[in-house]
Amino acid sequence: MRILILNWRDINNPEHGGAEILTHEIAKRWVVWGHEVTQFSSFFAGGVKTENLDGVHVIRRGSSMIRSFHVPVHVAAWYWYRLHSREFDVVIDEIHGIPFFSTLYVRQPVIALICEVAGDLWNITFSWPLNLIGAFIERNYFRYYQTTPFMTISKSSKNELVQRGVRESRITVLPMGVTVPPFAGQKRKEEVPTLIYVGRLTKAKGIEDAINVAGRLKNSLPNIKLWVVGSGDSDYMSTLTKKIKSQGLWPNIQLFGYISEHKKYDLMASAHILIAPSSKEGWGLTPIEAGCVGTPSVAYNVDGLRDSVLHNKTGLLTVPSVSSMEQGVRKLLGDQILYKKLMTGGQMRAKEYSWDNTAKVAIDVLTRVA
């Protein structure tokens, strides 16, 4: 089968997130199974226009940034597809807030892949008028996908799709996977209490709450550390840097930026707790990743995170507030019996997740419609 994936970013984009990990993990397996996979995504500084990644043919054109004056990746995809429309059997339209509207121009069967419905994230992430424009588009684009099969990654996201009018019979929830590093569970924890945040540095992901949690903990734990793994746009990074300095947290917080998967797991394994203060997720991948290397999570009890974190089994779920997350961290650091229980629970649960299974369920959906 000749598969085209339309996604705003690819796995090598410094701004990639869990959705891009999911996409690449299933795509490279499809290649091994004999399928031809092409991914069309946005161009980024330092990238190349064409690249082969684990057998996946990646084409990069346009910009993924809504605020950019460059041609949007959604428009670039339409133009590129017109020149290559005969080369594919099925198209995956991966939706991040705004779809590619591929159902309006693609000749082949289309499957929509959506990790989360943005909803209130428009107001959290963007100011006027982009928040209103984005929310308007999201409220109305589903009418163009009335007969389109949907794939999503959690029960929470499935429920949101149903609320938006997508028939439950057209939705497939993909079982998620995790890549377990060879050294899982073999790293020593830091000598001082160490928290780790992994994700894009945006308001929606809650990085400011993570910083505030560290600030509150420092009052009684002066040596507390917070490792921040991920990147964001330069203006927001400047804002975060000023916030860290103004709170006197520069000695306590280390910004790692974009790092390799091996380094990420290395840090996760050495930290004591992963904190996940996101306002919403499609499915919380990082708590599973942290769990497989013996690091429990303290996460907000929101869509996506409540799907991946089992309260009092693999981590703690808290009310979405800085004070509640602080209390959760203190509870976990102060109760070694609970800590070891959650550590073991996270390692056991991580064994349930396989990218092979994810890819198998997804290719079955494609096969049915192609």
Residue pairs with C-beta under 8 A, 6 or more apart in sequence:
1 30
1 35
1 36
1 89
1 90
1 363
1 366
1 367
1 370
2 35
2 36
2 38
2 87
2 88
2 89
2 90
3 27
3 30
3 35
3 36
3 37
3 38
3 88
3 89
3 90
3 91
3 92
3 366
4 38
4 39
4 40
4 81
4 87
4 88
4 90
4 91
4 92
4 108
5 23
5 27
5 37
5 38
5 39
5 40
5 91
5 92
5 94
6 39
6 40
6 41
6 77
6 91
6 92
6 93
6 94
6 100
6 102
7 19
7 20
7 23
7 39
7 40
7 41
7 92
7 94
7 96
8 41
8 42
8 64
8 73
8 74
8 94
8 96
9 15
9 16
9 17
9 20
9 41
9 42
9 44
9 64
10 16
10 20
10 23
10 24
10 39
10 41
10 53
10 58
10 60
11 20
11 21
11 23
11 24
11 53
12 47
12 51
12 53
12 58
13 20
13 41
13 42
13 44
13 47
13 64
14 44
14 46
14 231
14 258
15 44
15 64
15 200
15 231
17 199
17 200
18 115
18 281
18 282
18 283
18 285
18 286
19 94
19 96
19 115
19 282
21 285
22 115
22 153
22 174
22 176
22 177
22 285
22 358
23 39
23 94
23 113
24 53
24 54
24 56
25 177
25 179
25 355
25 358
25 359
26 355
26 358
26 359
26 362
26 363
27 37
27 39
27 54
27 56
28 37
28 53
28 54
28 55
28 56
29 355
29 356
29 359
30 37
30 359
30 363
31 37
31 54
31 55
31 56
32 55
33 359
33 363
35 363
36 57
37 55
37 56
37 57
38 56
38 57
38 58
38 59
38 87
38 88
39 56
39 57
39 58
39 59
40 59
40 60
40 61
40 73
40 76
40 77
40 80
40 81
41 58
41 59
41 60
41 64
41 73
42 60
42 61
42 62
42 63
42 64
42 73
42 76
43 49
43 60
43 61
43 62
43 63
44 60
44 64
47 60
48 60
49 59
49 60
49 61
50 57
50 58
50 59
50 60
51 58
51 60
52 58
59 80
61 71
61 73
61 76
61 77
61 80
62 70
62 71
62 72
62 73
62 74
62 75
62 76
62 77
63 70
63 71
63 72
63 73
64 72
64 73
66 72
66 126
66 130
66 134
67 130
74 98
74 99
74 100
74 101
77 100
77 102
78 100
78 101
78 105
81 102
81 105
81 106
82 105
85 106
85 107
88 108
89 108
89 109
89 370
90 108
90 109
90 110
90 111
90 366
90 369
90 370
91 102
91 106
91 108
91 109
91 110
91 111
92 110
92 111
92 112
92 113
92 366
93 99
93 100
93 102
93 103
93 106
93 110
93 111
93 112
93 113
93 148
94 100
94 112
94 113
94 114
95 112
95 113
95 114
96 115
96 118
97 118
97 121
97 122
97 134
97 137
97 138
98 134
98 137
98 138
98 141
99 112
99 141
99 144
99 145
101 141
101 144
102 110
103 110
103 144
103 145
103 148
104 144
108 370
109 369
109 370
110 145
110 148
111 148
111 149
111 150
111 151
111 365
111 366
111 369
112 145
112 148
112 149
112 150
112 151
113 150
113 151
113 152
114 150
114 151
114 152
114 157
114 161
114 282
115 152
115 153
115 157
115 281
115 282
115 283
116 157
116 160
116 280
116 281
116 282
116 303
116 304
117 138
117 157
117 160
117 161
117 164
118 134
118 135
118 138
119 138
119 160
119 280
120 279
120 280
121 204
121 279
121 280
122 130
122 131
122 132
122 134
122 135
122 138
123 131
123 135
124 203
124 204
124 279
125 131
125 202
125 203
125 204
126 134
142 164
142 165
142 166
145 166
147 170
148 170
149 170
149 171
149 172
149 365
149 368
149 369
150 161
150 166
150 170
150 171
150 172
151 171
151 172
151 173
151 174
151 362
151 365
152 158
152 161
152 171
152 172
152 173
152 174
152 282
153 173
153 174
153 176
153 282
153 283
154 173
154 176
154 282
154 283
154 303
154 304
154 307
154 308
155 173
155 307
156 282
156 283
156 303
156 304
156 306
156 307
157 173
157 282
157 283
157 303
157 304
158 168
158 171
158 173
160 303
161 171
162 168
162 171
172 361
172 362
172 365
174 358
174 361
174 362
175 353
175 354
175 357
175 358
175 361
176 283
176 285
176 288
176 308
176 353
176 358
177 353
177 354
177 355
177 356
177 357
177 358
178 285
178 288
178 289
178 292
178 350
178 353
178 355
179 261
179 289
179 355
180 292
180 350
180 351
181 261
181 262
181 265
181 292
181 293
183 265
183 266
183 269
183 293
184 265
184 269
184 292
184 293
184 294
184 347
185 269
185 292
185 293
185 294
185 347
186 269
187 266
187 269
187 270
187 293
187 294
188 270
189 270
189 271
189 272
190 225
190 270
190 271
190 272
192 223
192 224
192 225
193 217
193 221
193 223
193 224
193 225
193 272
193 333
194 224
194 225
194 226
194 227
194 270
194 271
194 272
194 273
195 210
195 213
195 214
195 224
195 225
195 226
195 227
195 271
195 272
195 273
195 274
195 275
195 329
196 226
196 227
196 228
196 229
196 267
196 268
196 271
196 273
196 274
196 275
196 290
196 295
197 207
197 210
197 226
197 227
197 228
197 229
197 230
197 274
197 275
197 276
197 277
198 229
198 230
198 264
198 268
198 274
198 286
198 289
198 290
199 205
199 207
199 229
199 230
199 276
199 278
199 286
200 230
200 231
200 232
201 207
201 228
201 230
201 231
201 232
201 236
201 237
201 240
202 232
202 236
203 236
204 278
204 279
204 280
205 230
205 277
205 278
205 279
206 276
206 277
206 278
206 279
206 300
207 228
207 230
207 232
207 240
207 277
208 240
208 243
209 277
209 322
209 325
210 226
210 228
210 275
210 277
211 226
211 240
211 243
211 244
211 247
211 249
211 253
212 247
212 322
213 226
213 275
213 277
213 322
213 325
213 326
213 329
214 224
214 226
214 249
214 252
214 253
215 247
215 249
216 322
216 323
216 326
217 224
217 326
217 329
217 330
218 224
218 248
218 249
218 252
221 333
223 252
224 252
225 252
225 253
225 254
226 249
226 252
226 253
226 254
227 253
227 254
227 256
227 267
227 271
228 253
228 254
228 255
228 256
229 256
229 257
229 259
229 264
229 267
230 256
230 257
230 258
231 237
231 257
231 258
232 240
240 255
241 255
244 250
244 253
256 263
256 267
259 267
264 289
265 289
265 293
268 274
268 289
268 290
268 293
268 295
269 293
269 294
269 295
271 290
271 295
272 295
272 332
272 333
272 339
273 295
273 296
273 297
273 298
273 329
273 332
273 333
274 286
274 287
274 290
274 295
274 296
274 297
274 298
274 299
274 315
275 297
275 298
275 299
275 325
275 329
276 284
276 286
276 287
276 297
276 298
276 299
276 300
276 305
276 309
277 299
277 300
277 320
277 322
277 325
278 284
278 299
278 300
278 302
278 304
278 305
279 300
279 302
279 320
280 302
280 303
280 304
281 302
281 303
281 304
281 305
281 308
282 304
283 304
283 307
283 308
284 297
284 299
284 304
284 305
284 307
284 308
284 309
285 308
286 297
287 297
287 299
287 305
287 308
287 309
287 314
287 315
287 346
288 308
288 346
288 349
288 350
288 353
289 350
290 296
290 297
290 346
291 297
291 314
291 315
291 345
291 346
291 347
291 349
291 350
292 346
292 347
292 350
292 351
293 347
294 343
294 346
294 347
295 343
295 346
296 314
296 315
296 316
296 332
296 339
296 342
296 343
296 345
296 346
297 309
297 314
297 315
297 316
297 346
298 315
298 316
298 318
298 325
298 328
298 329
298 332
299 305
299 309
299 315
299 316
299 317
299 318
300 317
300 318
300 319
300 320
300 325
301 311
301 317
301 318
301 319
301 320
302 320
305 317
306 317
309 315
309 316
309 317
310 345
310 349
311 317
312 338
312 342
313 341
313 342
313 345
313 349
314 342
314 345
314 346
314 349
315 342
315 346
316 328
316 331
316 332
316 342
318 324
318 325
318 327
318 328
331 338
332 338
332 339
332 342
333 339
